[in-house]
Amino acid sequence: MREGVGAERLLWGSDITMCTGLAKLRYLTHLLAPADLELVTWKNAGRIFPRGAFPGRLMRIDANAFLGAYPYARVPGTSPAGVLAAMQRTGVDEAW
């Protein structure tokens, strides 16, 4: 696709989990030259969306939240109160 439209017309975006998205983003480092990688991952977006196009602070969502006990390990902070405290401490607005 990069050869067809050029790196200056591509944007990186993902709606997948952070780990999978990060793995795919890391893989791009093997496919794109450093200058093209910068264009695709942030410079094109900076050019397209003017300063102030988004609110000062975007909503933070934890899409991998877990409540309750793990079957084989004791993990602290998985109670509803513990998760809410962690969300407040780290600035997360919603958790799913």
N, C-alpha and C positions, 0 to 999 in steps of 0.2 A: 504494500500500500504506500509506503514511504516513497518508493520510486515513482509511483503513479501520480501522487498529488504533492509530494514534497513535505519535508519535516515542518516547514513553516505553516502548514495547514492542518496539522494534527495536534490533538490535546490528549493527555493521559487522563483517564477517569476510571473509577471503579466503584461498584456497589457490593463488592465481595468482602469477606472478612479481612481484617488487617493482615494476618499472616499470609494468606494466599495473595492478596494484593501486593504486599511487599515482595514476595517471591517473584511475582510477575514483573514488578518494577525493576528488581535486581537483574532479571533476565534481559531486560531492555538494554542494560549496559553492555551486553555481548552482541546486540544487534545494531546499535546505533553508535555513531561517532559521538564523542563528548559534546561537541557543539550542537548536534541534532538532538541529543538527549536533553540538553538544557532547554531547547525550544519546545520539545514535546511535553516535558514535565512541568515547566513553569513560565518560561519567557513568552510563549504564545498566549497563555491565559492573561499574563500581565499586560500584553498589548491589546487584547480583545476587550477585557473588562476594565473600564477606567477606575481610577482611585475613587472610593466611595460607592462603588456599585453594590457592595455587600455591607451588611451592618458591621459596626466596629468589632463585634465579637460574634462569631458563628456559634450555633448550638452544638454542644458536644453530646454525642450519643454513644453509649457503650452497647454494642450489638452482641456482646458475648457475656452478658451478666449471668451469674449463677446464684441461686438461692438454695439453701439446704445443705445436707451432708453429702460428701462424696462417698462412694461405697467402700473404697479401700484406703483412704487417707483422711486424716483430720486436717481440715483447712480452716484456719480462723477467719472470722469476718464474713461468713456466708449467711448469717441471719439477716432478716429484713433490716433491722436496725444497723447492723454492721455494714451492709451494702450502702444504705443511705448515708452513713457517716463517711464512708470512703468516697462516695459521689460528691458530697459536700466538700471534702478535703481536696479533691482533685479537680473540681469544677465541672463535673459531668452533669448535664441537665436531664437526660433520660437514660434509662437502661432497659434493654429488652432481653 
